[in-house]
């Protein structure tokens, strides 16, 4: 029977004593059968006579239930077990020789001496210490006690509940540290171990992949991290340091040359010698990558790549100058089999991680997730480093979406997780714990491919998915469409993915099913009432559903279909859809060469009881005259910016705030873009990539970084200068 926590009550002791006595009798019977009844009992046992109890030819000494339970539970040393030494709360754990008792509580010198090697009665002589599996909390690590381990070289703290390490443990000679399967969220305190050579941090879900870079920077003598050679990570840190130093030097030289900053000769840093300069060349514009990510070099004459549209002045008297965007990184990180020759993998969707810092005004994110082929990548736009790369062989990812979940750790503390949902050809939604770098949940959402994902902006666990039908080939459609299914399966599903448990498992449930008359392509919760209505761009136009959960129907049809001016445009596909602000919607696909801006509030106000409503157009924007579809547009609401790629590799940038402030609103002629970012023609394998298609363009909320995905396996990142 399971051993319960220690109790002082007589009934508990009697129960334990009975169990022990039964076990003792069984052992005596086996011994008697093996040795014979005559030789099974010691002379001392026979001499006890009536003081003992006859059992299988031998005597069992009579011991009171309370004494027997105490002897078994506490051992001969009293209130603290000699092996664990951690106090009076107990749990049971199986070991190589059967169950044994472990305790939870503060550390003691006796425990350290018993678990230390070599065996010694002095803490100062212990060189190796195993404290794994004791359910230790961070507050149990007493610096005053542990600092007495002056010769300790190896420490195992794995399989505990540590959230941080105290900063003053005083273990200056430590060479090996194991902290796997804890709740650590920071590695900066590891700098107190300057002699550390081996480190294990697996199974800490709140550590990021970039923490490996921090560890290599903090611990110069580190040779192994998580059982792998740390030399590649160390060289990456050194390269990053050289690149940053080089960039700072270039910026300062440019400022000095332009007269922007006056620098005295005495304050000017000494230039490296020619020998040093030969060893450390100036960093290329391309970003640092992992070994399997191939950099694409920019030609020097392609550094400036912004150009206004012909006949469209930029920075006129009544508007602000167009933001200057410069190409920063061009990454080839979705290659099949990590091949540098792969310029064919098509990339489809990207999304910036939202900034979750509560109360931090102006907080923004520079981390972007991209998908295409069998990989999902998470990239730091500033450095160009691929922080995490998730691969699913046989999958082709079409969409990604971010959310943040508040979870409670085993120690009872609340932590915020950034969770990335990714879906594609197989109809599965994979929930990726980005900071830990693993897939912690899979939802079988649809039988066929999933076209797009979208999280609710107000309910962090609510996820919309829609499946993709068979379409035309690349000649008329740049999206790889999955195999066909019957028309009744054209639907959008609202899921509640739930909050992960202590084992990082999700339990998803289906909340709503929305039937469509045509294939849904883009999903967009209505900005002013995201809990009430969902807008979708479809092959047959633009539709809207009531998604309020207080309504009884769990399967619903389209409430309203929005149509655009002209019979030709009324039923055309809408393959681009985004809210520019709480009212203005940008949609693309209903007219060749234009993007339409229309008002949600004015359109909804004129609905009445009609099921088909004409949109109230505010303005039209010039765009490419291509007949190709499925170039996704996006918006940056805080800055009033709309972005869209085209078939020539260009990025069209529109300042919607400037357009909407014009009086009267320009309805007649389409408005020219604020600027067009021309394709910079990066070089791969010694040749310039002259043409490509930009399928998706997304900017972070502050419009600091802009990421474009192409159909030639290139992730292009621009930065506002």
C-alpha positions in Angstrom: 0.0 0.0 0.0 1.2 3.5 -0.6 3.1 5.1 2.2 1.3 8.2 3.5 2.9 11.3 5.0 4.1 10.7 8.6 1.4 11.0 11.2 1.6 11.0 15.0 -1.8 9.3 15.4 -1.8 5.8 16.8 -4.1 4.4 14.1 -1.6 5.3 11.4 1.2 3.8 13.3 -0.7 0.6 13.9 -1.5 0.3 10.2 2.1 0.8 9.3 3.2 -1.8 11.9 0.8 -4.3 10.6 2.1 -4.0 7.1 5.7 -4.3 8.3 4.9 -7.3 10.5 3.3 -9.1 7.5 6.4 -8.4 5.4 8.6 -9.7 8.2 6.6 -12.9 8.5 6.8 -13.5 4.8 10.6 -13.2 4.8 10.9 -15.6 7.8 8.8 -18.1 6.0 11.0 -18.0 3.0 14.1 -18.3 5.2 12.6 -21.3 7.0 11.8 -23.1 3.8 15.3 -22.6 2.6 17.2 -23.5 5.7 14.8 -25.8 7.5 12.7 -25.1 10.5 15.3 -26.2 13.0 18.0 -23.8 11.9 15.8 -20.9 11.0 15.6 -19.3 14.4 18.5 -17.9 16.4 19.2 -19.2 19.9 18.2 -15.8 21.2 14.8 -16.0 19.5 14.1 -19.5 20.9 15.2 -18.4 24.4 12.5 -15.7 24.4 9.8 -18.3 24.8 6.4 -16.9 25.5 7.7 -13.4 24.9 7.6 -14.0 21.2 4.9 -15.1 18.7 5.2 -18.4 17.0 5.3 -18.0 13.1 6.5 -20.7 10.7 8.8 -22.5 13.2 10.4 -19.3 14.6 9.5 -16.5 17.0 8.7 -12.9 15.9 9.6 -10.5 18.7 6.7 -8.5 20.0 7.1 -4.8 19.3 4.5 -2.1 20.0 2.8 -0.7 16.9 3.9 2.8 17.7 7.6 1.9 18.2 7.6 -0.3 15.1 6.1 2.5 12.9 8.5 5.1 14.3 11.5 2.8 13.8 10.5 2.2 10.2 9.6 5.7 9.3 12.2 7.7 11.2 15.0 5.2 11.5 17.3 4.9 14.5 18.3 8.5 14.4 15.0 10.1 15.4 13.0 12.6 13.6 15.2 12.9 10.6 15.8 10.1 8.2 19.5 9.3 7.8 19.5 9.2 4.1 17.4 12.2 3.1 17.7 14.5 6.2 15.1 17.0 4.9 12.5 17.1 7.7 9.1 15.6 8.4 7.2 15.7 5.1 7.6 12.5 3.1 6.9 11.1 -0.4 7.6 7.7 -1.9 9.9 7.1 -4.7 11.0 3.9 -6.4 14.7 3.1 -6.5 16.8 0.2 -7.9 16.1 -1.7 -4.7 12.5 -0.9 -4.3 10.6 2.0 -2.7 12.5 4.5 -0.6 11.6 7.7 1.2 12.4 11.1 0.0 11.7 14.3 1.8 10.8 17.9 0.9 12.2 20.8 2.9 15.3 22.9 3.5 18.8 21.4 3.0 20.9 20.2 5.9 24.6 19.6 6.4 23.9 15.9 7.1 22.1 15.5 3.7 25.0 17.1 1.9 27.5 14.8 3.5 25.4 11.7 2.8 24.8 12.7 -0.9 28.3 14.0 -1.5 31.3 12.2 -2.9 33.8 11.3 -1.6 32.2 10.3 1.7 33.4 12.7 4.4 32.3 14.3 7.6 33.5 17.7 6.4 31.7 19.7 3.7 34.9 21.2 2.5 36.2 17.9 1.2 33.2 17.0 -1.0 33.9 17.2 -4.7 30.6 15.8 -6.2 27.1 16.4 -4.9 23.8 14.9 -6.1 20.7 16.8 -5.1 18.5 15.7 -7.9 14.8 14.7 -7.5 14.3 16.3 -4.1 11.6 18.8 -5.2 13.8 21.6 -4.1 12.6 25.2 -4.5 14.9 28.1 -5.1 14.6 29.3 -1.5 15.9 25.9 -0.3 19.4 26.6 -1.7 21.0 28.3 1.3 24.1 30.2 0.2 25.6 30.1 3.7 25.4 26.3 3.7 26.4 25.7 0.1 29.3 28.1 0.3 31.0 25.7 2.8 31.5 23.3 -0.2 34.7 25.0 -1.1 36.1 22.1 -3.2 32.9 21.2 -5.0 33.4 20.5 -8.7 30.2 18.7 -9.8 26.7 19.6 -8.8 23.4 17.9 -9.9 20.2 19.9 -9.3 18.1 18.3 -12.0 14.5 17.2 -11.6 13.6 19.8 -9.0 11.4 22.9 -9.0 14.0 25.6 -9.2 13.0 28.9 -10.8 16.3 30.7 -10.3 19.7 30.1 -8.8 20.9 32.3 -5.9 23.5 34.8 -7.1 26.0 34.2 -4.2 26.4 30.4 -3.8 30.2 30.8 -3.6 31.0 27.6 -5.6 34.0 29.1 -7.5 35.5 25.7 -8.4 32.4 24.3 -10.0 33.1 22.6 -13.3 30.0 20.6 -14.0 26.4 21.7 -13.3 23.2 19.8 -14.1 19.9 21.8 -13.9 17.7 19.8 -16.3 13.9 19.6 -15.8 13.4 22.6 -13.6 11.5 25.9 -14.0 14.5 28.1 -14.6 13.7 31.4 -16.4 17.1 33.1 -16.5 20.7 32.2 -16.9 22.5 35.4 -15.9 23.3 34.1 -12.4 25.5 31.4 -14.0 28.3 34.0 -14.3 29.2 33.2 -10.7 30.7 29.9 -11.9 33.7 31.1 -14.0 35.3 27.7 -14.2 32.2 25.9 -15.5 32.9 23.5 -18.4 29.8 21.4 -18.7 26.2 22.6 -18.3 22.8 20.8 -18.7 19.6 22.9 -19.0 17.2 20.6 -20.9 13.6 20.6 -19.8 13.4 24.2 -18.6 10.4 25.4 -20.5 10.9 29.1 -19.8 14.5 29.3 -21.2 14.8 30.6 -24.7 17.0 29.2 -27.5 18.9 32.5 -27.3 19.8 31.7 -23.7 22.5 29.4 -25.1 24.1 32.5 -26.6 24.0 34.2 -23.2 25.5 31.1 -21.5 28.4 31.1 -24.0 29.0 34.7 -23.4 28.9 34.4 -19.6 31.0 31.3 -19.3 34.2 31.6 -21.3 35.5 28.1 -20.4 32.3 26.3 -21.3 32.9 23.2 -23.5 29.5 21.4 -23.5 25.9 22.6 -23.3 23.2 19.9 -23.0 25.7 17.3 -24.0 26.7 19.1 -27.2 29.9 20.9 -28.2 29.6 24.6 -27.3 32.3 25.8 -29.7 29.8 26.6 -32.5 27.7 28.7 -30.1 30.8 30.5 -28.8 32.0 31.3 -32.3 28.5 32.6 -33.1 28.7 34.9 -30.1 32.1 36.1 -31.1 30.9 36.8 -34.7 27.9 38.7 -33.4 30.2 40.8 -31.1 32.5 41.6 -34.1 29.5 42.5 -36.3 28.0 44.8 -33.7 31.3 46.4 -33.1 31.8 46.9 -36.8 28.4 48.5 -37.2 28.9 50.9 -34.3 32.2 51.9 -35.8 30.7 52.4 -39.3 27.9 54.5 -37.8 30.2 56.7 -35.8 32.5 57.2 -38.8 29.6 58.2 -41.0 28.3 60.7 -38.3 31.8 62.2 -37.9 32.2 62.4 -41.7 28.9 64.2 -42.1 29.7 66.7 -39.3 26.8 65.4 -37.2 29.1 64.8 -34.2 32.3 66.4 -33.3 34.8 64.0 -31.9 38.2 65.1 -30.5 41.2 63.1 -31.5 41.9 62.3 -27.9 38.5 60.7 -27.6 38.6 58.7 -30.9 39.1 55.0 -30.3 42.4 53.6 -31.5 42.0 51.9 -34.9 43.2 48.3 -35.1 46.4 47.5 -36.8 46.5 46.2 -40.3 47.2 42.7 -39.1 44.3 42.8 -36.8 42.1 44.2 -39.5 43.0 41.3 -41.8 42.0 38.8 -39.2 38.7 40.5 -38.4 37.2 41.7 -41.7 34.2 44.1 -41.7 30.9 42.2 -41.3 28.8 41.7 -44.4 25.2 43.1 -44.6 23.8 39.6 -44.4 22.9 38.4 -40.9 24.6 35.7 -38.8 23.0 32.4 -39.2 23.2 28.9 -37.8 25.4 26.5 -39.9 22.4 25.3 -41.9 21.2 28.8 -42.8 22.8 30.3 -45.8 23.4 34.0 -46.0 22.5 35.9 -49.1 24.8 38.8 -49.9 23.6 42.2 -51.1 25.4 43.9 -53.9 26.8 47.3 -52.8 24.8 49.2 -55.5 21.5 47.7 -54.1 21.8 49.2 -50.6 19.3 52.0 -51.4 16.1 50.4 -52.7 13.2 52.7 -52.0 11.6 54.5 -55.0 8.5 56.5 -55.4 5.9 55.5 -58.0 6.2 57.4 -61.3 4.1 60.5 -61.0 3.6 60.1 -57.2 5.6 62.7 -55.2 6.9 61.5 -51.8 7.0 63.9 -48.9 5.0 66.7 -50.4 4.2 70.0 -48.6 1.1 68.6 -46.9 2.5 65.3 -45.8 5.4 63.8 -43.8 8.4 62.4 -45.7 8.1 58.7 -46.5 10.0 56.5 -44.0 13.3 55.4 -45.3 13.6 51.6 -45.2 16.9 49.9 -45.8 17.4 46.2 -46.6 19.0 44.5 -43.5 18.9 40.7 -43.8 18.1 38.2 -46.5 17.8 34.7 -45.1 17.5 31.3 -46.8 16.4 29.3 -43.7 13.6 27.2 -45.1 15.7 25.1 -47.5 14.9 21.5 -48.1 17.5 19.3 -46.5 19.3 22.6 -45.6 20.5 22.9 -49.2 22.0 26.2 -50.3 20.8 25.6 -53.8 17.1 25.6 -52.8 15.6 28.7 -54.3 12.2 27.1 -54.9 10.6 26.5 -51.5 7.6 28.9 -51.3 7.1 30.9 -48.1 3.6 31.8 -47.2 2.9 33.5 -43.9 4.7 35.5 -41.2 3.7 37.2 -38.0 5.5 39.3 -35.4 5.4 38.2 -31.8 3.3 40.6 -29.8 5.0 42.5 -27.0 3.6 41.2 -23.8 5.3 43.6 -21.3 2.5 44.8 -19.2 2.7 48.5 -18.3 5.6 49.1 -20.6 4.7 52.0 -22.9 6.0 51.7 -26.4 7.1 48.0 -26.0 7.4 46.3 -29.3 8.7 43.0 -30.7 11.5 42.3 -33.2 10.8 38.6 -33.3 9.0 37.3 -36.3 7.7 33.8 -37.2 7.9 32.6 -40.8 6.5 29.4 -42.4 7.0 27.6 -45.7 7.9 24.1 -46.8 8.3 21.8 -43.9 9.7 24.4 -41.5 8.6 27.2 -39.2 11.4 29.6 -38.2 11.5 32.2 -35.5 13.9 35.1 -36.4 15.4 38.0 -34.5 15.0 40.8 -37.0 17.7 43.0 -35.5 20.5 40.3 -35.7 19.1 38.1 -38.3 19.6 35.0 -36.1 17.2 32.1 -36.4 16.3 31.6 -32.8 14.3 28.5 -33.4 13.6 26.2 -36.3 10.8 23.6 -36.1 10.5 20.9 -38.8 7.7 18.5 -39.6 8.8 16.1 -42.4 6.1 15.7 -45.0 4.2 18.9 -43.9 3.9 22.1 -45.8 3.1 25.0 -43.6 0.8 27.7 -44.9 -0.1 29.9 -41.8 1.2 31.0 -38.4 -0.4 32.9 -35.5 0.7 34.1 -32.1 -1.0 34.1 -28.7 0.1 34.5 -25.0 -1.1 32.2 -22.3 -0.9 32.7 -18.6 0.1 29.4 -17.0 0.7 28.3 -13.4 4.0 26.4 -12.7 4.3 23.4 -10.5 5.6 25.8 -7.8 2.4 27.9 -8.0 3.9 30.9 -9.8 2.2 32.5 -12.8 4.2 32.8 -16.1 3.3 34.1 -19.5 3.9 31.8 -22.5 4.3 32.9 -26.0 2.6 30.1 -28.1 2.9 29.9 -31.8 0.2 28.0 -33.8 1.3 26.7 -37.2 -0.8 24.7 -39.7 -0.7 23.5 -43.3 -1.1 20.6 -45.7 -2.0 17.9 -43.2 -4.8 19.7 -41.5 -3.1 19.8 -38.1 -2.6 22.8 -35.9 0.7 22.5 -34.1 1.1 24.5 -30.9 4.8 25.5 -30.5 6.3 26.6 -27.2 8.8 29.0 -28.7 10.8 29.8 -25.6 11.4 26.1 -24.9 11.7 25.1 -28.6 9.3 22.2 -28.8 5.8 21.3 -30.0 3.5 20.9 -26.9 0.2 20.2 -28.6 -1.4 19.1 -31.9 -5.1 19.7 -32.9 -6.5 17.7 -35.7 -8.6 20.6 -36.9 -9.6 19.6 -40.5 -9.3 16.5 -42.7 -7.6 18.5 -45.4 -5.1 21.4 -45.6 -5.6 24.5 -43.5 -5.4 27.8 -45.3 -5.1 30.3 -42.5 -5.2 30.7 -38.7 -6.2 33.6 -36.5 -6.4 34.1 -32.7 -9.0 36.2 -31.1 -7.6 39.5 -29.9 -9.7 39.4 -26.7 -9.7 35.7 -25.8 -6.1 34.3 -25.8 -7.2 30.7 -26.2 -9.7 31.1 -29.0 -8.4 30.1 -32.4 -10.1 30.4 -35.8 -9.1 27.9 -38.5 -10.3 27.4 -42.1 -9.5 24.7 -44.5 -8.3 25.0 -48.1 -9.8 23.5 -51.2 -8.3 22.4 -54.5 -7.5 25.4 -56.7 -5.6 26.3 -59.9 -1.9 25.8 -60.4 0.8 28.4 -59.9 0.2 30.0 -63.3 -2.9 31.5 -62.0 -2.5 31.0 -58.2 0.6 31.4 -56.2 -0.6 29.2 -53.3 0.0 25.4 -53.2 -3.6 24.2 -52.7 -4.3 20.8 -51.2 -6.4 18.0 -52.5 -10.1 18.5 -52.9 -13.0 17.7 -50.6 -16.8 18.1 -51.0 -18.2 21.6 -51.0 -20.0 20.9 -47.7 -16.6 21.0 -46.0 -16.1 24.7 -46.8 -16.1 25.8 -43.2 -14.4 27.9 -40.5 -14.0 26.4 -37.0 -13.6 28.3 -33.7 -11.5 26.3 -31.2 -10.7 26.8 -27.5 -7.1 25.5 -27.2 -7.3 25.7 -23.4 -4.4 26.4 -21.0 -1.6 23.7 -20.8 -1.3 21.6 -17.7 1.8 20.9 -15.6 2.9 18.4 -18.3 2.5 21.1 -21.0 -0.4 19.3 -22.6 -3.4 21.1 -24.3 -7.0 19.9 -24.3 -8.7 21.7 -27.2 -12.4 21.9 -27.7 -14.6 23.0 -30.6 -16.8 26.0 -30.0 -18.4 27.0 -33.3 -18.6 25.8 -36.9 -19.2 28.5 -39.6 -20.4 27.3 -43.0 -19.3 29.2 -46.1 -20.6 29.3 -49.7 -17.1 29.7 -51.1 -13.6 28.9 -50.0 -12.4 31.2 -47.2 -8.9 32.7 -47.8 -8.3 35.3 -45.1 -9.8 35.7 -41.6 -10.1 39.0 -39.7 -12.1 39.6 -36.4 -13.9 42.9 -36.6 -11.6 45.4 -34.8 -14.4 47.3 -33.0 -16.3 44.1 -31.8 -14.0 41.1 -32.2 -16.2 39.0 -29.8 -19.2 39.5 -32.0 -18.3 39.3 -35.7 -15.7 37.6 -37.9 -14.9 39.0 -41.4 -13.5 36.6 -44.0 -12.2 37.2 -47.5 -13.4 34.3 -49.7 -13.2 33.1 -53.3 -16.7 34.4 -53.9 -16.4 37.8 -52.0 -16.4 39.1 -48.5 -18.6 37.5 -45.8 -19.4 38.1 -42.1 -20.5 35.8 -39.3 -22.0 36.3 -35.9 -19.6 34.6 -33.5 -21.1 35.5 -30.2 -20.9 32.5 -27.9 -24.0 33.4 -25.9 -26.1 32.4 -28.9 -27.5 28.8 -28.9 -26.5 27.7 -32.4 -23.2 26.0 -32.6 -23.3 25.8 -36.4 -24.0 29.0 -38.3 -24.2 30.3 -41.9 -23.0 33.6 -43.2 -25.0 36.6 -41.9 -24.0 39.2 -44.4 -22.2 39.2 -47.7 -20.5 42.5 -48.7 -20.4 43.4 -52.3 -18.3 46.0 -54.2 -19.2 48.4 -56.9 -19.7 47.1 -60.4 -21.2 43.8 -61.6 -17.7 42.4 -62.5 -16.3 43.1 -59.0 -19.4 42.1 -56.9 -18.5 38.4 -56.8 -14.8 38.4 -57.3 -12.5 36.8 -54.7 -11.1 38.8 -51.8 -7.6 37.5 -51.1 -6.4 40.4 -49.0 -8.1 41.7 -45.8 -7.0 43.8 -42.8 -8.4 46.5 -40.5 -6.3 49.7 -40.7 -8.0 51.0 -37.6 -11.2 50.3 -35.7 -13.3 51.3 -38.7 -11.4 51.3 -41.9 -11.0 48.0 -43.8 -8.4 47.4 -46.6 -9.4 44.6 -49.0 -7.8 43.4 -52.3 -9.0 41.3 -55.1 -12.2 42.9 -56.2 -10.6 45.1 -58.9 -7.5 44.7 -61.0 -4.7 47.1 -59.9 -6.4 48.5 -56.9 -6.8 48.1 -53.1 -10.1 49.2 -51.6 -10.5 51.2 -48.4 -14.0 51.0 -46.9 -15.8 51.8 -43.7 -17.1 49.0 -41.5 -19.4 51.2 -39.4 -21.0 53.0 -42.3 -21.5 49.8 -44.2 -23.0 48.0 -41.2 -25.3 50.9 -40.4 -26.9 50.7 -43.8 -27.4 46.9 -43.6 -30.9 46.8 -42.1 -32.2 43.3 -42.6 -30.5 42.7 -45.9 -28.2 39.7 -46.3 -26.2 41.5 -49.1 -24.8 44.9 -48.5 -22.7 47.2 -50.7 -19.6 48.5 -48.9 -19.1 52.3 -48.4 -15.9 53.0 -50.2 -13.6 55.6 -48.7 -10.7 55.5 -51.2 -8.8 53.3 -53.6 -5.1 52.6 -53.8 -3.0 51.9 -56.8 -1.4 48.5 -56.9 0.0 46.1 -59.5 -2.1 45.2 -62.5 -1.2 41.5 -62.3 -3.9 38.9 -62.7 -2.2 36.6 -60.2 -4.1 36.3 -57.0 -3.3 35.5 -53.3 -0.8 38.2 -52.6 -1.7 38.9 -49.0 -1.9 42.5 -47.6 -1.4 43.6 -44.0 -1.8 46.7 -41.9 0.1 48.4 -39.2 -2.8 50.1 -37.3 -0.7 52.1 -34.8 1.1 53.8 -37.7 -1.7 53.8 -40.2 0.3 51.8 -42.8 -0.9 49.2 -45.4 1.6 46.9 -47.0 1.4 44.5 -50.0 3.8 42.6 -52.2 3.6 41.9 -55.9 4.8 39.5 -58.7 8.0 41.5 -59.3 9.4 41.3 -55.8 8.3 44.8 -54.8 6.7 46.0 -51.6 4.0 48.6 -51.8 3.8 51.0 -48.8 0.7 53.2 -48.2 0.3 55.9 -45.6 -3.4 55.6 -44.9 -3.5 58.4 -42.3 -2.4 60.9 -44.9 -4.9 59.7 -47.4 -7.9 59.7 -45.0 -7.1 63.2 -43.8 -7.6 64.7 -47.3 -10.8 66.6 -47.7 -12.8 65.7 -49.6 -11.8 62.0 -49.7 -10.2 61.0 -53.0 -12.8 58.6 -54.5 -12.2 59.3 -58.2 -8.6 58.3 -59.0 -6.7 55.6 -57.1 -4.1 57.0 -54.7 -0.5 56.3 -55.4 1.6 54.5 -52.7 3.8 56.4 -50.4 6.7 54.4 -51.7 7.7 51.2 -53.3 10.6 49.1 -52.0 12.2 47.6 -55.1 13.6 44.1 -55.0 17.3 44.5 -53.9 18.5 41.5 -55.9 20.6 39.7 -53.3 23.2 37.2 -54.4 23.0 33.4 -53.9 25.5 30.9 -55.1 27.4 33.7 -56.9 24.4 34.9 -58.9 21.9 37.7 -58.3 18.3 36.7 -57.6 16.8 39.2 -60.0 13.1 38.2 -59.8 10.8 36.8 -57.3 7.2 37.1 -56.0 6.5 38.6 -52.6 3.6 36.6 -51.2 3.3 38.3 -47.8 4.6 41.5 -46.1 4.2 42.2 -42.4 5.6 45.0 -40.2 5.9 45.1 -36.4 3.5 47.5 -34.6 6.0 50.4 -34.5 7.0 49.9 -38.1 10.6 49.5 -37.2 11.1 46.2 -39.0 9.4 44.9 -42.2 9.5 41.2 -43.2 8.6 40.0 -46.7 8.3 36.3 -47.8 9.0 35.2 -51.3 8.3 32.2 -53.5 12.1 31.6 -53.9 12.9 30.6 -50.3 14.1 34.1 -49.3 13.0 35.9 -46.1 13.7 39.6 -46.7 14.0 42.0 -43.7 14.0 45.8 -44.0 14.6 48.3 -41.1 13.4 51.8 -40.8 16.5 54.0 -41.0 
